[in-house]
Amino acid sequence: MSGKIGHFYEFGSFRLDAENNGLWLGERLVSIAPKSLELLILLIRRHGNIVSREELLETIWHDTFVEEANINYTVSQLRKTLSENCPGDAPFVQTVPKQGYRFVAEIREVFETDRQAANIANIPAAVSLPAVSKSPVRWHFIAIILVGVLFLTSFAYWWKFNDQKGFSGGSVSERNIRTIAILPLKMLNEGEKNKTLSLGMTDSLISRLGSLNRFAVRPLTSVKEYIESDLDPLKFGEKLKVDAVLEGTLQQTENRLRVNVRLWDVRDGAQLWQDSFDSTEADIFNLQDAISTKVTQSLFSELLERDRELLTKRDTDNPEAFRAYIRGRAIMDSKNPDTFEKAIDEFQKAATLDPTFALAYVGFADAFTRLAFNSSGAQADEFYAKSKASANKALALDPQLAEAYAALGSVKRIYDWDWTGAEKNFKRAIELNPNYAKAHLWYGLLLSSLARHDEALAEIKRALEIDPLSPDMKAGHLTVLEGRREYAEALSIAQENAKFNKESGLGKRALATYSFHLGDYAQVIEVCEQELSRKNSQKFVWLSLLAHAYRKNGQPEKADENLRQLEELSQTDTKALYSLAENYTERGRFDEALAVLQKCFELREERMIWLKVEPRFEDLRNDARFQELLRKMNLAN
């Protein structure tokens, strides 16, 4: 008995059963997400034609409010499924910029009329059938079995991949998610105001979820580039080396906000949870409360009362103050000293709009510390004093604010040389927010300067676990390795970092420093000569390294010239004094070196905190005058 019962599309090594929603590779049913399968069927049926993004949204997501980000992910998943199952086949889906997508592979459309051939050819190998009978009843029975198999298989994959609201907390917890990135919400409306709103909400969610200490949460500095990135959420999550990502969109219509968020497992692409939230712009803080609570509930079956308090903690109830603070942080993150005053202006706006906004004063503290780094003498003293006062003001407003303790600890470490007080502050910051990477970084650097090298390395590694892509964390790691005299490993890491950021001044300094310690003076000279001519470079660093490298390389005239320039620079820039003492020590001019170090001590030059572990002072270690300096700084033991 015959009749048309099968309609298939064959392309490459695949066969698509569009009627029964199955994709086959030989006798194997391919695992494919339902939306990816719908997309494949639509593109194949429109073979050779461009299918616009608008048509995709209307056809595949016609009954759901979603945004164009879903298309990017679904196309990516479809391509991944096809390429992983048959790597040798040519690409099938073409992106047509600003227009849409097109299926470009050759397609063979097949209609099968032999019932027996059609059914047997499409049965999985694991399913065995009784002997074939020509009885119509038997064929109906077989057809029912096949439909049942296809239904159960499709249901299994739908359950794994389909968009699910409130995916059970128990099932998600079994995935052992230890790291998560909260990506800035993609704005469906253009404008700087909306970008600030997105970053602000992201920063708040990161802070709240990080304070739970249930998993490591990437900081805003690591995730904010997602706004301008072309990567889909899963690819960006892979870049950040996390187990899961939370991503979504923010749409503003007049004074209304709509937020759609999704939680993905980066490791297998499974969507774990999604939800939508509507709010007025004036009610943004309640919106943040709802999102942070529901995200956490999607990951854990039970929330403690303490968890709920942390998830709904608000730093301010003034939206404009909140935006000003986020703008100030964005300016600070650019690390351009010329713009730090603008950041202070934004923090001032925030504090004026809400005098009880403790984070605004932390912003002041961090900005003044940064300004002090780039100053010297009385001006640096003034900036450090303002930083300390701002951190104390923040703590007076909020005694549970981790960022304030870390900011205060930073001033105590760099300027006050209060090692005990700094350690106490850093430990308190980490206790309040174990996911605050900067607290781990600064504490690790403190431990390194005190020659507590194993503890220092543990803290730096924790900072890197939280924020592995941060240049600051990478630089801190190298500093700790230098204190441990592990120069070869430090150079190897510095060289690897340089591959990704060839223009970084800190990167070049690292290459020169560890080449210096390993005796590769030709490399030191090459790097330092290039950097010495750059605008805004720290000339004292390059002059100091060159003065020693040229001497070791058999070029005494050039060595003396660089030392002379360093001596001249030290007359106007007190930061050059510490470097000058290093060069005097290396030339055996110990009296001059100690005299310069005494001056650095009197001026409270911040690099003096490394006196105990500085490799270039090795020949001074046993000098009683050097030991006296260490004693005065409480570094002797």
Residue, then its C-alpha position, 0 to 999 in steps of 0.5 A: m500500500s502506498g501514499k505520500i507520507g513523508h516530506f523532508y529537506e536534506f542538506g549537507s549530511f542532515r535530513l530535516d523532518a519539518e512535519n514531525n519537527g525532527l533533525w536527523l544525522g543518518e539514523r541519529l536524532v540530533s539534539i536541538a533546542p526548540k527555538s533553534l529548530e523553528l528557526l531552521i525550518l523557517l530559513i529552509r522554507r525561505h531558502g535563498n531569501i533573506v529573512s528579516r529580524e522583524e519577521l523572525l520575531e513575528t514568526i517564532w516569538h509571535d506570542t511572547f514579548v522578547e527582544e532582538a537579543n534572543i535572535n542573536y543567541t538562537v542563531s548562534q545556538l543553531r550554528k553551534t548545533l550544526s557545526e558540532n554534529c557535522p564539522g566537515d560541512a560548509p556553513f549553512v546560515q549567512t548573516v546579511p548585515k542590517q537585513g537579516y539571515r539567509f540559508v545558503a546551503e544546497i537543499r534537496e526536497v524529498f517526498e517519500t511514498d513507501r510507508q515501510a521505507a519511510n518509517i524504518a529509515n527514521i527509527p532510532a537504532a535503539v528502538s526495535l520493531p516486530a516483523v513488518s506486516k502488510s496489515p493496515v492495523r499493524w501499520h497504524f500501531i507502528a505509526i502510533i509508536l513512532v509519534g510517541v517516540l518523537f513526542l517524548t524525545s521532543f518533550a525531553y529537549w523542550w524541557k531542557f532548553n525551552d524558556q522556563k519561568g521559575f525553573s526549580g531551585g533544586s534543579v538549578s542548585e544541582r548544577n553547582i554554579r560557583t561563578i556568575a556574571i551579571l551583564p549590563l542590561k541592553m538598552l532598547n532606547e538610545g541615550e546616555k541617561n539610559k546607559t547610566l540607568s543600565l549600569g546603575m542597576t547592574d552595579s546594584l545587582i552585583s553588590r547585592l548578590g555578591s554580598l550573599n557570599r553564595f558564589a563569586v560575582r564579577p565586578l562592574t569593571s569586568v562586565k560593563e564592556y558588554i554594552e558595546s560588545d557584539l558577543d552573545p551572552l554565552k560567549f561573553g560569559e566564556k570570556l569572563k570564565v563564569d558558570a552562569v550569566l544573567e542578562g536581559t534588556l531594559q526598555q523605557t517608554e515615557n516614565r515606564l520601565r520594562v526589564n526582561v532578564r534571563l539566567w543562562d548556564v554558560r557551560d551547556g547553553a541551558q536557559l535556567w530561568q527568565d522573568s519580566f518586570d514592569s515599573t515606573e522610573a520613580d520606583i526603580f529601587n523597588l524594581q531592583d529589590a524584586i529582580s535581585t530577590k527573584v534571581t536569587q530565588s531561582l538559584f536557591s530553594e530557600l532564602l534566609e532572612r539575612d539574605r532578604e535583608l542584603l538583597t533589598k539593602r538600598d544605598t540611597d532612595n534618590p534616583e538622581a543621586f544614584r545616577a550621579y554616583i554611577r557617572g562618577r564611578a564610570i569616570m574613575d574606571s577610565k583611570n585618566p588622572d585628568t578627569f578625576e576632578k570631574a568624578i569628584d563633581e559627580f560624587q558631590k552632586a550625589a552627596t548634595l542630593d542625598p547627604t546620607f548616601a554613604l557610597a558617594y563619600v566612598g567615591f570621594a575617598d577613592a578619587f582623592t587617593r587616586l589624585a594623591f598617587n599622581s601628586s607629591g609633597a604637601q598636595a599629596d598630604e592634603f589629598y590623603a587627608k581628604s580621602k581618610a575623612s571621606a572614608n570615615k564619613a561614609l562609615a559614620l553613615d553606614p557602619q556595614l559598608a565594605e567599600a568604606y572599610a577598604a577605602l580607609g584601609s587603603v589610606k592607612r596602608i599607603y600613607d599612615w603606615d598603620w599596618t595593623g589598622a589597615e589589616k583590620n579594615f581590609k578583613r572587615a571589608i572582606e567579611l562584609n562582602p567576600n566578593y569585593a575584589k579590590a579588598h582582596l587585592w589591597y589586603g594581598l598587597l599589604l601582606s606582601s609588603l610585610a613579607r607574609h608571602d604565602e598569605a599575600l598570594a592566597e589573597i591575590k588568587r582570590a581577587l583573580e578568581i573574582d575578577p580574572l580580567s582586571p588589569d589591576m588584579k593582574a598587576g597585583h599578582l605580579t607585584v606579589l610574585e616579585g616580593r616572592r622573588e619568582y621573577a621567571e613566572a612573573l615575566s611569563i605572565a607579563q608576556e602573556n598579558a602583553k599579547f592582549n594589551k600591547e599599549s599598556g604602560l603597566g604592562k610595559r613596566a612589568l616586562a621591563t621590571y622582570s627582565f631587569h631582575l632576570g638580567d636581560y638588560a638588552q630587553v630592559i633598554e629596548v622597552c624603557e627607551q620606547e616608554l621614556s618618550r611617551k607622554n605622561s609616562q613615569k619618567f623616573v621608572w624608566l630612567s632608574l631601570l636604564a641607569h642600571a641596565y646600561r651600566k650592566n650592559g657595558q655602556p657607562e656613559k649612557a648609564d651616567e647620563n640617565l642617572r644624572q637625569l634622574e637626579e635632576l628629576s628628583q629635585t622637582d618630583t619626590k616620587a623619583l627619590y625612591s628610585l634614585a636610592e635604588n640606583y645609589t644602592e646598586r652602585g655601592r653609594f650607600d651613604e647617599a642611598l640612605a640619606v635619600l631614603q631618610k628624606c623619603f621617610e620624612l616626606r612619607e613617599e608611598r613607595m616606602i611601604w615596600l622597603k622591607v621586601e624591595p629586591r634592589f635594596e638587597d645590599l643595604r639589608n644588613d646596614a644598621r641605618f637601614q634596619e633603623l628605618l625599618r624599625k621606625m616604619n614598624l617593618a623590622n619584624 
